[in-house]
Amino acid sequence: MGNRLVDILDTEDGLEKWKQIFAKMNILLVHMESKKGNYDIDDPEIRWVSDRIEYWNSDKRKLNKNEMLTANLYWKKYK
């Protein structure tokens, strides 16, 4: 299995890869919170990331292509 976005989105059994992705989403959330300092609980960027993590934890809902692109933008901004 490759690391390209299309390879990840098209796999049914890529559970390990999705676990890695959501581990990075958790890291992203920590980075966002630390860089924003005293952030508002309704901060749209933080809320977006935490909602996606919650969807994964409760329903194993994977990210779609647009969500992956958004997460990548946030990763570049806050890493």
C-alpha positions in Angstrom: 0.0 0.0 0.0 1.3 3.4 -0.9 1.2 6.6 1.0 -0.6 8.6 -1.7 -4.0 10.0 -0.8 -5.8 7.9 -3.4 -4.1 4.7 -2.0 -5.4 5.5 1.5 -8.9 6.5 0.5 -9.4 3.5 -1.7 -8.4 0.8 0.8 -11.0 -1.0 2.9 -8.6 -2.8 5.2 -6.2 0.1 5.8 -7.0 0.3 9.4 -3.4 0.6 10.5 -2.9 3.5 8.1 -6.0 5.3 9.5 -4.8 4.7 13.0 -1.6 6.5 12.0 -3.5 9.3 10.4 -5.6 9.9 13.5 -2.6 9.7 15.7 -1.2 12.6 13.7 -4.6 14.4 14.0 -4.2 14.2 17.8 -0.7 15.7 17.5 -2.2 18.4 15.3 -4.8 19.2 17.9 -2.1 19.6 20.6 0.0 21.8 18.3 -3.0 24.0 17.5 -3.9 24.4 21.1 -0.4 25.3 22.2 0.2 27.7 19.3 -3.2 29.5 19.8 -2.5 29.8 23.6 -5.7 31.1 25.2 -8.0 30.0 22.4 -11.8 30.2 22.3 -13.5 26.8 22.9 -15.5 27.5 19.7 -12.4 28.1 17.6 -13.4 26.8 14.1 -10.1 25.2 13.3 -9.7 23.4 16.6 -13.4 22.4 16.6 -12.9 20.9 13.1 -10.0 18.8 14.1 -11.5 17.6 17.4 -14.8 16.8 15.6 -13.0 14.6 13.1 -11.1 12.8 15.9 -14.4 12.2 17.7 -16.1 10.8 14.6 -13.2 8.4 14.2 -13.2 7.3 17.9 -17.0 6.8 18.0 -17.8 5.4 14.5 -14.4 4.7 12.9 -15.5 7.3 10.3 -12.6 7.9 7.9 -11.8 11.2 6.3 -12.9 12.0 2.8 -10.6 13.6 0.2 -11.6 17.2 1.1 -11.1 16.5 4.8 -7.7 15.1 4.2 -6.8 18.2 2.2 -8.0 20.4 5.0 -6.1 18.4 7.6 -3.0 18.8 5.5 -3.4 22.5 5.3 -3.8 22.7 9.1 -0.8 20.4 9.6 1.4 22.7 7.4 0.1 25.8 9.3 0.6 24.4 12.9 3.3 21.8 12.8 
